Amino acid sequence: MSDYAIEVAGLRHAFKGHKALQGTSFSVAKQSIHGFVGPNGAGKTTSLKVLATLLVPDAGTVRVFGHDVVREPDRVRQRIGFMPDHLGMYRQMTVGEYLDFFAAAYGLPVRERRRVVGDVLALTDMSKRADDLIKGLSKGMLQRVSLARTLVHDPDLLLLDEPAAGLDPRARIELMEILRELCSLGKTVFISSHILAELAEVCDAVTLMDVGKTKFSGPLEDLLKHDGEDAACILRLHEAAPPLTALLTELAGVSTVAEHDDGKRLVIRYQREECSPNQILGATIEAGVQIHEFHEQRRHLNEAFMSLTTAGVRS
């Protein structure tokens, strides 16, 4: 049994000569929230359609819970719930009727449909809107109904394409809370989004795409670390301690120690292969210095996005 919900290797696909995917590879751990990031034209939606068995790739392998999306599409469809960025909805139906329709399409018997529809309405906080017509709902409510629809057959993997697009700040925060709850219930959430701040708050790992290629895939912590040749730590002291600067400078693997704020704030740059934040912190504690703050310097997700993607407008 694989530890991954998604395994993509060497994925390629082209539309009329346009190379949408150029050897993309990444994996998504089970029961995680994994962000899928990239500018327009990076290949995110194409990748999602392949994962959802809606598009057959030109080359490469894609597995969902060990099932090949080309050879075993029916097995894959049983395990996934796909929420596209644009979804036509039956606007003359009520919310309850709409969800019951899709539950029936998945083959759930009548009694079970009632229970399941009630459960997904409660999970998405839409129970009070069950009898409302879909045509009268706000954008945020429509997104909740769309998410509820992906859950009626109890999928193990949710493929969400820009689920927070067009939502106000409160609706986005509430949506992210729902995704956290779904993950706690054992679901794997694969979420494509341009809203980087939300991904930084909710995701365990991220895959960053650009021009059809994987630029990074792994834990969010690794992406947010300083990307220079040397890593860096920030050490803030209650009082300046000149002997500490000399001590840390002599520590194996430390490149430089820069003093700021009259010596109360130190920026320590070090080589990851030879030194670690724990060693720096340990040496500081042994020196008997009062520490106000200590943390590894990280970059913002926006900085990582800009440094790993290319400039220009793409369709």
Secondary structure, 3 states (H helix, E strand, C coil): CCCEEEEEEEEEEEECCEEEEEEEEEEEECCCEEEEECCCCCCHHHHHHHHCCCCCCCEEEEEECCEECCCCHHHHHHHEEEECCCCCCCCCCEHHHHHHHHHHHCCCCHHHHHHHHHHHHHHCCCHHHCCCEHHHCCHHHHHHHHHHHHHCCCCCEEEEECCCCCCCHHHHHHHHHHHHHHHHCCCEEEEECCCHHHHHHHCCEEEEEECCEEEEEEEHHHHHECCCCCEEEEEEECCCCHHHHHHHHCCCCEEEEEEECCCCEEEEEECCCCCCHHHHHHHHHHCCCCEEEEEECECCHHHHHHHHCCCCCCC
